[in-house]
Amino acid sequence: MAAKRQKTNIMEKISRKEIHDNRRNQIIDCAASLFMTYGYEKTSIQMILDRLNIAKGTFYHYFESKLDMLNSFADREIKGILENLESIVSDKTISAADKINLYFSSASNWKIQNWELVEAYIIESGKPENQILFRTLLEDNIKWTLPLFTRLIAEGVEEGVFRTSCPDIAAETIIRLGVAINDQLRASLLSGGITGKKEMFMKIMDFYQDTIAKILGTEKNILRLWDRDAFAGRLTHLSAGNISQGQGKGRQT
């Protein structure tokens, strides 16, 4: 009898957690959809409440602010990216070179397809009051990604396609170089947009790929880390508009 009650209690706890997680994800998904349509700055918490027909208290039960919800979305997406990276690294049917190409191209395609959400992150991370928060999130992301990326490079060394004596150092150097390039992109977007800068950004991405090849000690033609045509098309589209630069602070309604 006691065992049955214990099992019932466990099932009730699991059920409550599922309900909690489902509602939380529903709010995140709704907000992400609105961000994609209206942009982060123009989407208010009230718009999210109206879309879901929920009370303001329900929103603040799950999130402290709109920024907290954006960070929760990013955290969920990062976990998905890490699961994808884990599945790529663990796949015994493809080479290390193909794995690194697959990982970078899938990450690049996600950014291109979800640019409005990427833009929101660029805007918020550029605000002085958010610097510590976003740097902390960045370091956490590097901490989670680095072991998997190191495994991938070490596998390439074993296959003879990569030539580096320090896969761990190579992995962190590549990741941090990517961070530096993202910082450069963010600075350009927040200081007048990308109009007239398309060729510069294309050169930066080519430089990034060529530098990764040198770090890994492999031939340039082995790596195909990004879709040039898709990236060029996205830059052309962005050049026709302006990135929003809202500077609101505090709780947004």
Secondary structure, DSSP 4 states (H G I P E B T S, - for coil): -HHHHHHHHHHHHHHHHHHHHHHHHHHHHHHHHHHHHH-TTT--HHHHHHHHT--HHHHHHH-SSHHHHHHHHHHHHHHHHHHHHHHHHH-TTS-HHHHHHHHHHHHHHHHHHTHHHHHHHHHHHTSGGGHHHHHHHHHHHHHHHHHHHHHHHHHHHHHTS---S-HHHHHHHHHHHHHHHHHHHHHHHHTT-STT-HHHHHHHHHHHHHHHHHHHT--GGG---S-HHHHHHHHHHHHTS--------S---
